[in-house]
Amino acid sequence: MNLPRYELKAEKSLTVFEFTSEGPKGQIPKIVKFSETTLKGFYNLAFGDKNLESGEIDDTIVSNNGDSEQILATVVSAVYSFTESESEAWVYATGSTNSRTRLYRMGITKYLDEITQDFLVFGLRDNEWEEFKKEIEYTAFLVKRK
């Protein structure tokens, strides 16, 4: 994706990334985190605002800082970095709400041709994984580096 993105700061493990959204609502710290699931080699992608008190991700806040495409490009950049170090990893993502999942689907759809140059992309529909197709509503997404 040839879009502007924010500078990422990563922990040594390349499983936690931080960046700052900048827009009309000010500077908002964000976190992208990859956590291994109970299935070996499968990682959950968590993303949201950084809670300044706990340091944890809050994926319930709606920032509306006017930079959603730049944020999407930055999260994708984190996925690239993570899968460079964990080349066999499957990355699972879903929104914390149906509307967020829909936003993720729209972003994947918009940049699908570029994404599929480097990743296998699947969508979860009716509890079955299938190759991602445009115009289909999915409840979750799974990607793996080619």
C-alpha positions in Angstrom: 0.0 0.0 0.0 1.6 3.2 -1.2 -0.1 5.4 1.4 1.4 7.7 4.0 1.9 6.0 7.4 3.0 6.9 10.8 6.4 6.0 12.2 6.2 2.8 14.1 8.2 2.1 17.3 8.6 -1.6 18.0 9.6 -3.7 20.9 12.6 -6.0 20.3 10.3 -9.0 19.9 8.4 -7.2 17.1 5.1 -8.2 18.7 4.2 -4.8 20.1 4.2 -1.6 18.0 3.3 1.9 18.9 2.6 5.0 16.9 0.8 8.3 17.3 -2.3 9.4 15.3 -2.3 13.1 14.5 -5.4 15.0 13.5 -8.1 17.5 14.5 -8.5 15.7 17.8 -4.8 16.0 18.6 -2.2 13.3 19.1 -3.6 9.9 20.0 -1.2 7.1 20.9 -2.0 3.7 19.3 -0.9 0.2 19.9 -0.7 -2.8 17.5 0.0 -6.1 19.3 0.4 -9.7 18.1 -0.3 -12.4 20.6 0.1 -16.1 20.0 -3.2 -18.0 20.4 -3.7 -21.5 21.7 -3.0 -22.7 18.1 0.7 -22.8 17.5 1.7 -20.4 14.8 -1.5 -18.4 14.9 -1.4 -14.9 16.3 -4.2 -12.5 17.2 -3.8 -8.9 16.0 -5.0 -6.4 18.5 -5.2 -2.8 17.7 -6.5 0.4 19.4 -5.8 3.5 21.4 -3.2 3.2 24.2 -4.7 3.7 27.6 -2.3 6.1 29.2 -3.0 4.9 32.7 -2.6 1.1 32.1 -0.5 1.1 29.0 -2.9 -1.4 27.5 -5.0 -1.3 24.3 -8.5 0.1 24.4 -10.2 -1.1 21.3 -13.6 0.4 22.2 -12.7 4.1 21.7 -13.8 5.8 18.5 -11.1 8.4 17.8 -12.4 9.9 14.5 -9.1 11.8 14.1 -9.5 12.0 10.3 -6.6 9.7 9.4 -8.1 6.3 9.0 -6.3 5.4 5.8 -2.9 6.5 7.3 -3.7 4.4 10.4 -4.7 1.4 8.2 -1.4 1.7 6.3 0.5 1.9 9.6 -1.2 -1.3 10.9 -0.4 -3.0 7.6 3.2 -1.9 8.0 3.3 -3.6 11.5 1.9 -6.8 9.9 4.7 -6.7 7.4 7.3 -6.2 10.1 5.9 -9.0 12.3 5.6 -11.5 9.4 9.2 -10.8 8.4 10.4 -12.0 11.7 7.6 -14.7 12.0 7.4 -15.9 8.4 5.2 -18.9 9.1 2.7 -17.0 11.3 -0.9 -16.8 10.5 -2.4 -13.5 11.7 -6.0 -13.4 12.8 -8.0 -10.1 13.1 -11.5 -9.1 13.7 -13.1 -5.8 14.9 -14.2 -5.3 18.4 -17.6 -4.4 16.9 -19.5 -5.3 13.7 -18.9 -1.8 12.3 -15.1 -2.1 12.9 -15.0 -5.5 11.3 -16.9 -3.9 8.3 -14.3 -1.1 8.2 -11.5 -3.7 8.1 -13.2 -5.6 5.3 -13.6 -2.4 3.4 -9.9 -1.6 3.8 -8.9 -5.1 2.7 -11.3 -4.9 -0.3 -9.9 -1.5 -1.4 -6.3 -2.7 -1.3 -6.8 -6.4 -2.1 -4.7 -6.5 -5.3 -1.7 -5.0 -3.4 -2.2 -7.1 -0.3 -2.4 -10.4 -2.2 1.0 -9.8 -3.9 2.5 -10.6 -0.5 -0.2 -12.3 1.6 -2.7 -15.1 1.4 -6.0 -13.6 2.7 -9.0 -15.5 4.1 -12.3 -14.4 5.5 -14.5 -16.2 8.1 -18.1 -16.7 7.0 -20.6 -19.1 8.6 -17.7 -20.6 10.7 -15.8 -21.5 7.6 -12.5 -20.0 6.3 -12.5 -19.2 2.6 -10.3 -17.2 0.3 -11.2 -13.5 0.7 -13.6 -12.3 -1.9 -14.9 -8.7 -2.4 -18.6 -8.0 -1.7 -18.8 -10.7 1.0 -19.3 -10.0 4.7 -16.9 -11.7 6.9 -16.7 -11.9 10.7 -12.9 -12.3 10.9 -9.8 -12.3 8.7 -6.7 -14.4 8.5 -3.5 -13.6 6.6 -0.2 -15.4 6.0 2.9 -14.2 4.2 3.5 -15.9 0.9 
